[in-house]
Amino acid sequence: MFNKIILIGRLTRDPELRYTPQGVPVASFTL
């Protein structure tokens, strides 16, 4: 399963990529 997310804005810092206990990658952005 692939999720394509397009965000328009200014990223105040680099995206943070972490993994849930199930091994699912989660990326969080600060706009």
Secondary structure in CASP SS format (residue, H / E / C, confidence):
PFRMAT SS
TARGET T0000
AUTHOR 0000-0000-0000
METHOD secondary structure of the structure
MODEL  1
M C 1.00
F C 1.00
N C 1.00
K C 1.00
I C 1.00
I C 1.00
L C 1.00
I C 1.00
G C 1.00
R C 1.00
L C 1.00
T C 1.00
R C 1.00
D C 1.00
P C 1.00
E E 1.00
L E 1.00
R E 1.00
Y E 1.00
T C 1.00
P C 1.00
Q C 1.00
G C 1.00
V C 1.00
P E 1.00
V E 1.00
A E 1.00
S E 1.00
F C 1.00
T C 1.00
L C 1.00
END
